[in-house]
Amino acid sequence: MQNDFFILNRDVTIDAELKSEPVRCAVSRFYRDLSMVLEPADEGTERAESGKICLKKGDLAAEEYDIYVENNRKVTITASEELGFIYALIYISEHCLQILPFWFWNDQRFVKQKEIPILFKKYHSEKKPVAYRGWFINDEVLISHWDAEKDAAYPWEMAFEALLRCGGNTVIPGTDSNSKKYAGLAGDMGLWLTQHHAEPLGAEMFLRAYPDKTPSFKEYPDLFRGLWEEGIKRQMNHKIIWNLGFRGQGDTPFWENDPQYDTPEKRGQLISSIMQEQYDLVKKYVANPVFGTNLYGETMELYQQGLIELPDNVIMIWADNGYGKMVSRRQGNHNPRVPALPGEGLGDRRHGVYYHVSFYDLQAANVLTMLPNPMEFVKKELKHAYDCGISTLWLVNCSNIKPHVYPLDFAATLWNSLETEPEKHLEQYISRYYGDRSLKEMRECFMEYFEAALPYGEEEDEHAGEQFYNYVTRVLIHQWMKDGGNAACEELRWCGPAESFAAQLQWYVSKCKNACPRFQGLLDRCVSLADELPEDCRRLWKDSLLLQVKIHTFCLEGVIHFGKGYSAYESSDYLNAFYEIGQAADHFYLAEEAMKECGHDKWKGFYDNDCQTDIKETAYLLRLLMGYIRNIGDGPYFYQWQRLIIYPERDRKIMLLLNYENHLTDGELYQAMKEKENNKFDKISL
């Protein structure tokens, strides 16, 4: 190795002028990085003399840094504050040690070397186009019940590290109690903290603190103020973007708990006065605070009606609809699609965006699978938002990270450089994490994923995530068992015809039938390609795109059987209806099993707490529906189907004894039906 280069080995030391916990964490992380890719020195083996990396304070802008290789023994990193030093060490880690931003989440493997040179002489950081760049770790039901074979905090540490490696600087560290539990860890790692739009100032939810009281500001103003003040005091030593606002005790409008505010004017007036009060309260405790407020859901509509007044110098945070489109979100059957962008006259204000690559709406969104809209669409929306003045804050809902690594990587690349091209980024992403072998075929599969997505509406963003197959099916099961399907489902007026239950179900099944062949073809391609990939690449392929295609395909196939079951039911062919609903349940279970198959090594248990899409719940409800159908078709004595399925034809009509063995359970009867050759069964006349 040439003596002109600074050599990274396991003996490198770091001397930090700035003594703080975030810098200490960054230094410790860099030492860990060295241990992941470099071999320790063998006793008696001669190698390059160890060098020193000096972290020196200098007169630079926030986050800015210089790396200067002075000689083969010394590297000087200059920055003015913690994030500058953090990003500088990450830069060396990525560009010299080749540790990628999502190394943990994509199972990057390292071939250890004895030493690695720093091949550049100097580097000066580039200014990023977005000031605050971050994630909201929301709907975190998977990572909050998984420990990656270490401990409960470790997945969160890995999430915060990935964010820093992506150039991020801001995080909402979880929802509700998690946001309080992991705020200290995120702050200690150098991140700015901000808060959920339903948890202003990071305060405790009113009903948790006072479960016996009505959450009414008019009735209990001092109790609300006390919670806000406690939240401020608890967080005031961290770097905070203080979220102002007033919503209900969840992701709902406050007037659902306090119906006396029964006009838009009353609602807007209360929210405006509360935000001003919160603003003044923070300034009482914090010097030069940074504020933001979320124009989200019902708040967006009130603002667009001119009914909300904001304090000065507050970042106005606009939100997409959960599907990547910069319009207001659908709530229930209400979908006004109000543009969610700064209008004329707001050029003097600071603006941010709350953007979803994962979303949970109990309708058609995605938490287990990627955003169903392509990155070209994402860039168009975010670039347009930026051009409209949204450059102060980009906050991306990242959910449980692993299912969304590709879109998260793209969004981060975009917040670092608006010139990012989706097609080029995809090639680079695949090359870095999966390797170059079969790169063209893998790229085509990724692109085909978005082309295969089911369009449930007419708008460009209205493509279905895996929640569509599960929640719509469960709503239909509920209505079917509630009144036999005699009335339409009120909960489904957002997505299809509403004149009857049968019309709703037919529309739904037709949509799934149209999409299913696309995903079946993509599944075949992904499976074939997996066999051609090297072992390490194959494992990641199976855990990422192949798994997600399986989830879509198996759920779609389940819906198609669900439709066949209802058709048989409508014609009073209850036995075949029972069987088809069993087939539907089997296919949803296949999706559940596909997730379990990816629970290997540190990922053991990762998908166990799928309680939002909850594919296993869909399968369970389909099993209940089988019992409902059997009750109608085989009751009240429950012996005819059993005789038809398991008795030889010559014995079925001989009724000296109605049955010769215990009644079969629904599961046992269904299993016996599956063992029949043609799986088609004659109607039984009772």
C-alpha positions as CSV (number, residue, x, y, z in Angstrom):
1,M,0.0,0.0,0.0
2,Q,1.4,3.4,-0.9
3,N,2.6,5.5,1.9
4,D,1.0,8.7,0.5
5,F,-2.5,7.6,1.6
6,F,-4.0,7.7,5.0
7,I,-4.7,4.1,5.9
8,L,-7.8,3.0,7.8
9,N,-7.3,0.0,10.0
10,R,-8.5,-1.2,13.4
11,D,-5.9,0.9,15.2
12,V,-7.1,4.3,13.9
13,T,-7.9,6.7,16.8
14,I,-10.2,9.7,16.8
15,D,-9.6,12.8,18.9
16,A,-12.7,15.0,19.2
17,E,-12.5,18.6,20.3
18,L,-16.2,18.8,20.8
19,K,-17.2,16.7,23.7
20,S,-20.9,15.9,23.4
21,E,-23.1,12.8,23.4
22,P,-24.0,12.9,19.7
23,V,-20.3,13.2,18.8
24,R,-19.4,10.4,21.2
25,C,-22.1,8.2,19.6
26,A,-20.7,9.1,16.1
27,V,-17.2,8.2,17.1
28,S,-18.3,4.9,18.7
29,R,-20.3,4.1,15.5
30,F,-17.2,4.7,13.3
31,Y,-15.1,2.4,15.4
32,R,-17.9,-0.2,15.0
33,D,-17.8,0.4,11.2
34,L,-14.1,-0.3,11.2
35,S,-14.6,-3.5,13.1
36,M,-17.3,-4.6,10.6
37,V,-15.1,-4.3,7.5
38,L,-11.5,-4.6,8.8
39,E,-9.6,-7.4,10.4
40,P,-7.9,-6.9,13.7
41,A,-4.1,-6.9,13.6
42,D,-2.5,-10.3,13.9
43,E,0.2,-10.6,16.6
44,G,3.6,-10.2,15.0
45,T,2.2,-9.0,11.7
46,E,3.7,-5.7,10.4
47,R,1.3,-3.2,8.9
48,A,0.9,0.5,8.3
49,E,1.3,2.6,11.4
50,S,-2.0,3.7,12.8
51,G,-3.2,7.2,12.1
52,K,-5.4,9.7,13.9
53,I,-8.6,11.5,12.8
54,C,-9.0,14.9,14.5
55,L,-12.4,16.5,14.9
56,K,-11.8,20.2,15.1
57,K,-14.2,23.0,15.6
58,G,-14.2,25.7,12.9
59,D,-16.2,28.6,11.5
60,L,-18.6,26.7,9.2
61,A,-22.3,26.7,8.6
62,A,-24.5,24.2,10.5
63,E,-24.0,20.7,9.1
64,E,-21.2,21.8,6.9
65,Y,-17.8,20.0,7.1
66,D,-14.3,19.8,5.6
67,I,-12.3,16.6,5.5
68,Y,-8.6,17.2,4.9
69,V,-6.0,14.4,4.7
70,E,-2.9,16.2,6.0
71,N,-0.6,13.2,5.6
72,N,-0.6,9.5,5.9
73,R,-0.9,9.8,9.6
74,K,-3.5,12.5,10.1
75,V,-6.9,13.4,8.9
76,T,-8.6,16.6,10.1
77,I,-12.4,17.0,10.1
78,T,-13.6,20.6,10.6
79,A,-17.2,21.5,11.5
80,S,-19.0,24.0,13.7
81,E,-21.5,21.6,15.4
82,E,-22.4,18.0,16.0
83,L,-24.2,17.1,12.7
84,G,-21.2,18.3,10.7
85,F,-18.9,15.9,12.5
86,I,-21.5,13.1,12.3
87,Y,-22.0,13.5,8.6
88,A,-18.2,13.7,8.0
89,L,-17.6,10.3,9.7
90,I,-20.5,8.8,7.8
91,Y,-19.0,10.1,4.5
92,I,-15.8,8.3,5.2
93,S,-17.7,5.2,6.3
94,E,-19.7,5.1,3.0
95,H,-17.1,6.2,0.5
96,C,-14.1,4.4,2.0
97,L,-15.5,1.5,4.0
98,Q,-18.4,1.0,1.6
99,I,-21.0,0.8,4.3
100,L,-24.3,1.8,2.7
101,P,-27.1,3.8,4.3
102,F,-29.4,0.7,4.6
103,W,-26.6,-1.8,5.4
104,F,-28.6,-3.1,8.4
105,W,-32.1,-3.1,6.8
106,N,-30.8,-4.7,3.5
107,D,-28.4,-7.2,5.2
108,Q,-25.3,-5.9,3.5
109,R,-22.5,-8.4,3.8
110,F,-18.9,-7.4,4.3
111,V,-15.7,-9.1,3.2
112,K,-13.1,-8.1,5.8
113,Q,-9.9,-6.5,4.7
114,K,-6.7,-5.8,6.6
115,E,-6.7,-2.0,5.7
116,I,-8.4,0.5,3.4
117,P,-6.8,3.7,2.1
118,I,-8.6,7.1,2.0
119,L,-8.0,7.9,-1.7
120,F,-9.0,11.6,-1.7
121,K,-7.0,14.5,-0.4
122,K,-9.8,16.8,0.6
123,Y,-13.6,17.0,0.6
124,H,-16.0,19.8,1.3
125,S,-19.6,19.0,2.0
126,E,-22.4,20.1,-0.4
127,K,-25.3,22.2,0.9
128,K,-28.6,20.3,0.8
129,P,-31.6,21.9,-0.8
130,V,-33.9,21.0,2.1
131,A,-33.2,22.4,5.6
132,Y,-34.9,19.8,7.8
133,R,-34.9,16.2,6.4
134,G,-36.5,13.4,8.3
135,W,-38.7,10.4,9.0
136,F,-41.8,9.8,11.0
137,I,-41.5,6.3,12.4
138,N,-45.2,5.8,12.4
139,D,-47.5,2.8,12.5
140,E,-44.4,1.1,14.0
141,V,-46.2,-2.1,15.1
142,L,-43.5,-4.4,13.6
143,I,-40.3,-2.9,14.9
144,S,-41.8,-2.1,18.3
145,H,-42.4,-5.9,18.8
146,W,-39.0,-7.1,17.5
147,D,-35.6,-7.0,18.9
148,A,-33.3,-8.1,16.0
149,E,-31.8,-10.7,18.4
150,K,-30.5,-7.9,20.6
151,D,-32.9,-5.7,22.6
152,A,-36.0,-3.6,22.1
153,A,-34.1,-0.4,21.5
154,Y,-31.7,-1.8,18.9
155,P,-34.1,-1.6,15.9
156,W,-34.7,2.1,16.8
157,E,-31.0,2.8,17.0
158,M,-30.6,1.2,13.5
159,A,-33.5,3.3,12.2
160,F,-32.0,6.6,13.5
161,E,-28.6,5.5,12.1
162,A,-30.0,4.8,8.7
163,L,-31.7,8.2,8.7
164,L,-28.4,9.9,9.5
165,R,-26.7,8.0,6.8
166,C,-29.4,9.1,4.4
167,G,-28.5,12.7,5.2
168,G,-31.5,13.1,7.5
169,N,-31.4,15.4,10.6
170,T,-35.0,15.2,12.0
171,V,-37.2,12.5,13.3
172,I,-40.5,11.8,15.0
173,P,-39.3,8.9,17.0
174,G,-42.4,6.8,17.1
175,T,-46.1,7.2,17.9
176,D,-47.7,7.9,21.3
177,S,-45.6,6.3,24.0
178,N,-42.8,5.3,21.7
179,S,-42.1,8.9,20.8
180,K,-41.4,9.6,24.4
181,K,-39.5,6.3,25.0
182,Y,-37.0,6.8,22.2
183,A,-36.7,10.6,22.1
184,G,-33.7,10.5,24.3
185,L,-31.9,8.0,22.0
186,A,-32.7,10.0,18.9
187,G,-31.5,13.2,20.5
188,D,-28.3,11.6,21.8
189,M,-27.6,10.5,18.2
190,G,-27.7,14.1,17.1
191,L,-31.2,14.3,15.5
192,W,-33.7,17.1,15.7
193,L,-37.0,15.9,17.2
194,T,-40.5,16.9,16.2
195,Q,-43.9,15.6,17.0
196,H,-46.9,13.7,15.6
197,H,-49.7,16.0,14.2
198,A,-52.0,14.5,16.8
199,E,-49.6,15.1,19.7
200,P,-48.9,18.9,19.8
201,L,-45.8,19.8,21.7
202,G,-45.2,16.1,22.4
203,A,-47.6,16.4,25.3
204,E,-49.3,13.3,26.9
205,M,-52.7,12.5,25.4
206,F,-55.5,14.0,27.6
207,L,-57.4,10.7,28.0
208,R,-54.3,8.9,29.1
209,A,-53.6,11.4,31.8
210,Y,-57.3,11.9,32.7
211,P,-59.2,8.8,31.6
212,D,-62.3,9.8,33.6
213,K,-62.7,13.2,32.0
214,T,-64.1,14.5,28.7
215,P,-61.3,15.8,26.5
216,S,-62.9,19.2,26.2
217,F,-60.7,22.3,26.2
218,K,-63.6,24.4,27.2
219,E,-64.3,22.3,30.2
220,Y,-60.7,21.6,31.3
221,P,-58.4,24.3,29.8
222,D,-55.9,24.2,32.7
223,L,-55.5,20.5,32.5
224,F,-54.6,20.8,28.8
225,R,-52.2,23.6,29.6
226,G,-50.5,21.6,32.3
227,L,-49.9,18.7,29.8
228,W,-48.4,21.1,27.3
229,E,-46.1,22.7,29.9
230,E,-44.9,19.2,31.0
231,G,-44.2,18.3,27.4
232,I,-42.1,21.4,26.9
233,K,-40.1,21.0,30.1
234,R,-39.4,17.3,29.3
235,Q,-38.0,18.1,25.8
236,M,-36.5,21.5,26.2
237,N,-32.9,20.3,26.3
238,H,-33.2,18.7,22.9
239,K,-33.2,20.3,19.4
240,I,-37.0,20.5,18.8
241,I,-39.3,21.6,16.0
242,W,-42.3,22.3,18.2
243,N,-45.5,21.2,16.7
244,L,-48.5,23.5,17.3
245,G,-52.1,22.3,16.8
246,F,-55.1,20.8,18.4
247,R,-56.7,17.5,17.3
248,G,-58.7,14.8,18.9
249,Q,-57.6,11.9,21.1
250,G,-56.2,10.1,18.0
251,D,-55.9,10.7,14.3
252,T,-59.3,12.5,14.4
253,P,-60.8,16.0,14.6
254,F,-61.1,17.3,18.2
255,W,-64.9,17.9,17.8
256,E,-65.6,14.2,17.7
257,N,-64.9,14.4,21.5
258,D,-66.4,17.9,21.9
259,P,-69.5,18.3,19.7
260,Q,-70.3,21.8,21.0
261,Y,-67.9,23.0,18.3
262,D,-70.4,22.4,15.6
263,T,-69.5,25.0,12.9
264,P,-66.3,25.5,10.9
265,E,-66.0,29.0,12.4
266,K,-66.0,27.7,16.0
267,R,-63.5,25.0,15.2
268,G,-61.1,27.3,13.4
269,Q,-61.3,30.0,16.1
270,L,-60.4,27.5,18.9
271,I,-57.5,25.9,16.9
272,S,-56.1,29.4,16.2
273,S,-56.3,30.6,19.8
274,I,-54.8,27.3,21.1
275,M,-51.8,27.5,18.7
276,Q,-51.1,31.1,19.7
277,E,-51.2,30.0,23.4
278,Q,-48.9,27.1,22.7
279,Y,-46.5,29.3,20.8
280,D,-46.2,31.8,23.7
281,L,-45.8,29.0,26.2
282,V,-42.8,27.5,24.3
283,K,-41.1,30.9,24.1
284,K,-41.4,31.2,27.8
285,Y,-39.0,28.3,28.3
286,V,-37.0,28.0,25.1
287,A,-34.7,30.6,23.4
288,N,-35.1,30.9,19.6
289,P,-37.5,28.0,19.2
290,V,-38.4,26.5,15.9
291,F,-42.1,25.9,15.3
292,G,-44.2,23.9,12.8
293,T,-47.9,23.1,12.3
294,N,-49.4,20.4,10.3
295,L,-52.1,21.4,7.8
296,Y,-53.5,17.9,7.7
297,G,-56.9,16.4,7.2
298,E,-59.6,18.6,8.8
299,T,-57.0,21.3,9.6
300,M,-56.2,21.7,5.9
301,E,-59.9,22.2,5.0
302,L,-60.3,24.8,7.8
303,Y,-57.2,26.6,6.7
304,Q,-58.2,26.7,3.0
305,Q,-61.5,28.2,4.1
306,G,-59.6,31.0,5.8
307,L,-60.7,30.0,9.3
308,I,-57.3,29.4,10.9
309,E,-54.7,32.0,11.8
310,L,-51.1,31.0,12.4
311,P,-48.5,32.7,14.6
312,D,-45.6,34.3,12.9
313,N,-42.5,32.3,11.8
314,V,-44.2,28.9,11.9
315,I,-43.3,26.2,9.3
316,M,-46.5,25.4,7.5
317,I,-46.4,21.6,7.0
318,W,-48.5,20.4,4.1
319,A,-49.3,16.8,3.6
320,D,-50.0,14.4,0.8
321,N,-53.1,12.2,0.9
322,G,-51.2,9.0,2.0
323,Y,-50.8,7.8,-1.6
324,G,-48.2,10.4,-2.6
325,K,-50.5,13.0,-4.1
326,M,-50.3,16.6,-2.7
327,V,-54.0,16.8,-1.9
328,S,-55.9,16.4,1.3
329,R,-56.4,12.8,2.5
330,R,-59.6,10.8,2.3
331,Q,-61.3,10.4,5.7
332,G,-64.0,7.6,5.6
333,N,-66.1,8.3,2.6
334,H,-65.2,12.0,2.5
335,N,-62.6,12.8,-0.1
336,P,-62.5,16.5,-1.1
337,R,-58.9,16.3,-2.6
338,V,-58.2,19.9,-1.6
339,P,-54.8,20.9,-3.1
340,A,-52.2,20.7,-0.3
341,L,-49.7,23.3,-1.5
342,P,-48.9,26.9,-0.6
343,G,-51.1,29.3,-2.5
344,E,-50.5,32.9,-3.5
345,G,-49.6,35.3,-0.7
346,L,-47.6,32.7,1.3
347,G,-44.2,33.2,-0.2
348,D,-42.9,35.0,2.9
349,R,-43.6,31.9,5.1
350,R,-41.6,28.8,5.6
351,H,-43.1,25.5,4.3
352,G,-42.6,21.8,4.9
353,V,-44.2,18.6,3.7
354,Y,-45.3,15.5,5.5
355,Y,-45.1,12.8,2.8
356,H,-46.0,9.1,3.0
357,V,-44.2,6.2,1.4
358,S,-46.3,4.1,3.9
359,F,-49.8,4.8,5.1
360,Y,-52.4,3.2,7.2
361,D,-56.0,4.1,6.5
362,L,-58.1,0.9,6.8
363,Q,-59.0,1.3,3.1
364,A,-56.4,0.8,0.4
365,A,-53.0,1.9,1.6
366,N,-49.7,0.1,2.2
367,V,-47.8,-0.8,5.3
368,L,-46.4,-4.2,4.5
369,T,-45.6,-3.4,0.9
370,M,-44.1,-0.5,-1.0
371,L,-46.0,2.6,-2.1
372,P,-47.9,1.3,-5.2
373,N,-47.0,4.5,-7.2
374,P,-43.7,4.8,-9.0
375,M,-40.8,7.0,-8.1
376,E,-41.4,9.1,-11.2
377,F,-44.7,10.1,-9.6
378,V,-43.0,10.7,-6.2
379,K,-40.4,13.0,-7.8
380,K,-43.0,14.9,-9.7
381,E,-45.0,15.6,-6.6
382,L,-42.1,16.5,-4.4
383,K,-40.3,18.6,-7.0
384,H,-43.5,20.5,-7.6
385,A,-43.9,21.0,-3.9
386,Y,-40.4,22.3,-3.7
387,D,-41.0,24.7,-6.6
388,C,-44.0,26.0,-4.7
389,G,-41.8,26.9,-1.7
390,I,-41.7,23.7,0.3
391,S,-38.0,23.6,1.1
392,T,-37.7,24.0,4.8
393,L,-38.9,20.6,6.0
394,W,-39.4,17.2,4.3
395,L,-40.8,14.6,6.7
396,V,-41.4,11.2,5.3
397,N,-43.6,8.6,7.0
398,C,-41.3,5.5,6.9
399,S,-43.4,3.1,9.0
400,N,-41.3,0.0,9.8
401,I,-38.5,0.9,7.4
402,K,-37.7,-2.6,5.9
403,P,-40.7,-2.9,3.6
404,H,-40.0,0.6,2.3
405,V,-36.3,0.8,1.9
406,Y,-36.3,1.5,-1.9
407,P,-38.7,4.4,-1.8
408,L,-37.0,5.7,1.4
409,D,-33.7,5.6,-0.4
410,F,-35.1,7.5,-3.3
411,A,-36.7,10.2,-1.2
412,A,-33.4,10.7,0.7
413,T,-31.5,10.9,-2.6
414,L,-34.0,13.5,-3.7
415,W,-33.7,15.6,-0.6
416,N,-30.0,15.6,-1.0
417,S,-30.2,16.4,-4.7
418,L,-33.3,17.5,-6.6
419,E,-31.6,16.5,-9.9
420,T,-32.0,12.8,-9.0
421,E,-33.5,10.8,-11.9
422,P,-35.7,7.8,-10.8
423,E,-34.4,5.4,-13.5
424,K,-30.8,6.1,-12.8
425,H,-31.4,5.9,-9.1
426,L,-33.1,2.5,-9.4
427,E,-30.1,1.0,-11.3
428,Q,-27.7,2.4,-8.7
429,Y,-29.9,1.1,-5.8
430,I,-30.1,-2.4,-7.2
431,S,-26.4,-2.4,-8.1
432,R,-25.4,-1.3,-4.6
433,Y,-27.6,-3.7,-2.6
434,Y,-28.3,-6.6,-4.9
435,G,-25.2,-6.6,-7.1
436,D,-24.8,-6.3,-10.9
437,R,-25.6,-9.8,-11.9
438,S,-29.1,-9.9,-13.5
439,L,-29.3,-6.1,-12.9
440,K,-31.5,-5.5,-16.0
441,E,-33.9,-8.3,-15.0
442,M,-34.2,-7.0,-11.4
443,R,-34.7,-3.5,-12.6
444,E,-37.5,-4.7,-14.9
445,C,-39.2,-6.5,-12.0
446,F,-39.1,-3.4,-9.8
447,M,-40.6,-1.3,-12.6
448,E,-43.2,-4.0,-13.3
449,Y,-44.3,-3.9,-9.6
450,F,-45.7,-0.4,-10.1
451,E,-47.2,-1.2,-13.5
452,A,-49.0,-4.2,-11.9
453,A,-50.6,-2.1,-9.1
454,L,-54.4,-2.2,-9.0
455,P,-56.1,1.1,-9.9
456,Y,-59.1,1.4,-7.6
457,G,-60.1,4.9,-8.8
458,E,-59.7,7.3,-11.7
459,E,-57.0,9.5,-10.2
460,E,-53.3,8.9,-10.9
461,D,-52.4,8.2,-7.3
462,E,-55.3,5.8,-6.7
463,H,-53.5,2.5,-6.7
464,A,-54.0,-0.2,-4.1
465,G,-51.6,-1.3,-1.4
466,E,-52.2,-4.6,0.4
467,Q,-54.7,-3.1,2.8
468,F,-57.2,-2.9,-0.1
469,Y,-57.6,-6.7,-0.4
470,N,-57.8,-7.1,3.4
471,Y,-59.9,-4.3,4.6
472,V,-62.5,-4.4,1.8
473,T,-62.8,-8.1,2.2
474,R,-63.3,-7.8,5.9
475,V,-65.9,-5.0,5.5
476,L,-67.8,-7.2,3.1
477,I,-67.6,-10.3,5.4
478,H,-69.0,-8.2,8.2
479,Q,-72.0,-7.0,6.1
480,W,-72.6,-10.5,4.7
481,M,-72.8,-12.1,8.1
482,K,-74.7,-9.1,9.6
483,D,-77.7,-9.2,7.2
484,G,-76.9,-11.7,4.5
485,G,-75.7,-9.0,2.2
486,N,-79.2,-7.4,1.9
487,A,-77.8,-3.9,2.3
488,A,-74.8,-2.1,0.8
489,C,-71.8,-1.4,3.0
490,E,-71.8,2.3,4.1
491,E,-68.0,2.0,4.8
492,L,-67.3,1.3,1.1
493,R,-69.0,4.2,-0.5
494,W,-65.5,5.7,-1.1
495,C,-64.5,3.1,-3.6
496,G,-67.2,1.8,-5.8
497,P,-71.0,1.5,-6.6
498,A,-73.1,1.9,-3.5
499,E,-76.6,0.7,-4.7
500,S,-76.3,-2.8,-3.3
501,F,-74.0,-5.3,-1.5
502,A,-73.8,-7.5,-4.6
503,A,-72.8,-4.6,-6.8
504,Q,-70.1,-3.6,-4.4
505,L,-68.7,-7.1,-4.2
506,Q,-68.9,-7.5,-8.0
507,W,-67.0,-4.2,-8.5
508,Y,-64.3,-5.2,-6.0
509,V,-63.8,-8.7,-7.3
510,S,-63.7,-7.4,-10.9
511,K,-60.9,-5.0,-10.0
512,C,-58.9,-7.8,-8.4
513,K,-59.5,-10.2,-11.3
514,N,-58.1,-7.6,-13.7
515,A,-54.9,-7.0,-11.5
516,C,-54.2,-10.6,-10.6
517,P,-52.7,-11.8,-13.9
518,R,-50.2,-8.9,-13.8
519,F,-49.0,-9.9,-10.3
520,Q,-49.1,-13.6,-11.1
521,G,-46.8,-13.0,-14.1
522,L,-44.5,-10.8,-12.0
523,L,-44.4,-13.5,-9.3
524,D,-43.3,-16.1,-11.9
525,R,-40.5,-13.8,-13.1
526,C,-39.3,-13.0,-9.5
527,V,-39.3,-16.7,-8.5
528,S,-37.3,-17.6,-11.7
529,L,-34.9,-14.8,-11.2
530,A,-34.3,-15.8,-7.6
531,D,-32.9,-19.1,-8.7
532,E,-30.3,-17.3,-10.9
533,L,-29.0,-14.9,-8.2
534,P,-26.0,-15.5,-6.0
535,E,-26.8,-16.6,-2.5
536,D,-26.5,-13.3,-0.6
537,C,-28.4,-11.5,-3.3
538,R,-31.1,-14.2,-3.5
539,R,-31.8,-13.9,0.2
540,L,-32.4,-10.1,0.0
541,W,-34.5,-10.6,-3.2
542,K,-36.7,-13.1,-1.5
543,D,-37.0,-10.8,1.6
544,S,-37.9,-7.7,-0.3
545,L,-39.5,-7.5,-3.8
546,L,-40.4,-11.2,-4.0
547,L,-42.1,-11.2,-0.7
548,Q,-44.1,-8.1,-1.6
549,V,-45.2,-9.6,-4.9
550,K,-46.3,-12.7,-3.1
551,I,-48.4,-10.7,-0.6
552,H,-50.2,-8.9,-3.5
553,T,-50.6,-12.1,-5.6
554,F,-51.9,-14.4,-2.8
555,C,-54.3,-11.8,-1.5
556,L,-55.6,-11.1,-4.9
557,E,-56.2,-14.8,-5.5
558,G,-57.9,-15.0,-2.2
559,V,-60.3,-12.2,-3.2
560,I,-61.2,-14.0,-6.5
561,H,-62.1,-17.1,-4.5
562,F,-64.1,-14.9,-2.1
563,G,-66.1,-13.7,-5.2
564,K,-66.7,-17.2,-6.4
565,G,-67.9,-18.1,-2.9
566,Y,-70.5,-15.3,-3.0
567,S,-71.7,-16.3,-6.5
568,A,-72.3,-19.8,-5.2
569,Y,-74.0,-18.5,-2.1
570,E,-76.3,-16.2,-4.2
571,S,-77.5,-19.3,-6.1
572,S,-78.0,-21.2,-2.9
573,D,-75.1,-23.5,-3.7
574,Y,-73.9,-23.4,-0.1
575,L,-71.6,-26.3,-0.2
576,N,-69.5,-24.9,-3.0
577,A,-69.7,-21.5,-1.4
578,F,-68.3,-23.0,1.8
579,Y,-65.4,-24.6,-0.2
580,E,-64.6,-21.4,-2.2
581,I,-64.5,-19.3,1.0
582,G,-62.1,-21.9,2.4
583,Q,-59.9,-21.5,-0.7
584,A,-60.0,-17.8,-0.1
585,A,-58.8,-18.2,3.5
586,D,-56.0,-20.6,2.3
587,H,-54.7,-17.9,-0.1
588,F,-54.6,-15.2,2.6
589,Y,-52.8,-17.7,4.8
590,L,-50.2,-18.2,2.0
591,A,-49.4,-14.5,2.2
592,E,-49.1,-14.8,6.0
593,E,-46.8,-17.8,5.6
594,A,-44.7,-15.9,3.0
595,M,-43.9,-13.3,5.7
596,K,-43.1,-16.0,8.2
597,E,-40.6,-17.5,5.8
598,C,-38.7,-14.2,5.8
599,G,-38.3,-14.4,9.5
600,H,-34.8,-15.8,9.5
601,D,-31.7,-14.9,11.5
602,K,-32.1,-11.4,13.0
603,W,-35.5,-11.0,11.2
604,K,-37.1,-13.7,13.3
605,G,-40.4,-12.3,14.6
606,F,-40.3,-9.2,12.4
607,Y,-43.7,-9.7,10.9
608,D,-45.3,-11.4,13.9
609,N,-47.2,-8.3,15.0
610,D,-48.8,-7.5,11.7
611,C,-51.8,-6.1,13.4
612,Q,-52.7,-3.3,11.0
613,T,-53.1,-4.9,7.6
614,D,-53.4,-8.2,9.7
615,I,-53.6,-10.7,6.9
616,K,-54.1,-13.5,9.3
617,E,-57.2,-11.7,10.6
618,T,-58.7,-11.8,7.1
619,A,-58.1,-15.5,6.9
620,Y,-59.6,-16.0,10.3
621,L,-62.8,-14.1,9.4
622,L,-63.1,-16.1,6.2
623,R,-63.0,-19.2,8.4
624,L,-65.9,-17.7,10.4
625,L,-67.8,-17.0,7.3
626,M,-67.4,-20.7,6.3
627,G,-69.2,-21.6,9.6
628,Y,-72.0,-19.0,8.8
629,I,-72.5,-20.6,5.4
630,R,-72.5,-24.1,6.8
631,N,-75.1,-23.1,9.3
632,I,-77.4,-22.1,6.5
633,G,-76.6,-24.9,4.2
634,D,-76.0,-27.9,6.5
635,G,-78.0,-27.0,9.6
636,P,-79.8,-27.6,11.8
637,Y,-78.5,-31.2,12.1
638,F,-75.2,-30.9,10.2
639,Y,-74.9,-34.4,8.8
640,Q,-75.8,-34.1,5.1
641,W,-72.5,-32.5,3.9
642,Q,-70.5,-34.9,5.9
643,R,-72.2,-37.9,4.3
644,L,-71.8,-36.4,0.9
645,I,-68.1,-35.7,1.3
646,I,-66.7,-38.7,3.2
647,Y,-69.2,-41.5,2.6
648,P,-69.0,-43.8,-0.5
649,E,-71.7,-42.9,-3.0
650,R,-73.5,-46.3,-2.4
651,D,-73.9,-45.4,1.4
652,R,-74.9,-41.7,1.2
653,K,-78.6,-42.2,0.9
654,I,-79.0,-45.1,3.2
655,M,-80.3,-43.5,6.4
656,L,-80.5,-46.3,8.9
657,L,-78.0,-44.4,11.0
658,L,-77.6,-40.7,10.1
659,N,-73.9,-40.7,10.9
660,Y,-71.4,-43.2,12.1
661,E,-68.8,-40.9,13.6
662,N,-68.4,-37.6,15.3
663,H,-69.5,-34.5,13.5
664,L,-66.6,-32.9,11.5
665,T,-65.5,-29.4,12.4
666,D,-65.6,-26.9,9.6
667,G,-61.8,-27.3,9.2
668,E,-62.0,-31.1,9.0
669,L,-64.9,-31.0,6.5
670,Y,-63.0,-28.5,4.4
671,Q,-59.9,-30.6,4.5
672,A,-61.9,-33.7,3.3
673,M,-63.3,-31.6,0.5
674,K,-59.8,-30.6,-0.6
675,E,-58.9,-34.3,-0.9
676,K,-61.7,-34.9,-3.4
677,E,-60.5,-35.1,-7.0
678,N,-62.6,-32.5,-8.8
679,N,-63.4,-30.2,-5.9
680,K,-66.9,-29.5,-7.3
681,F,-69.9,-30.6,-5.3
682,D,-73.5,-31.1,-6.2
683,K,-76.1,-29.1,-4.4
684,I,-77.8,-30.8,-1.6
685,S,-81.6,-30.6,-1.4
686,L,-82.6,-30.4,2.2
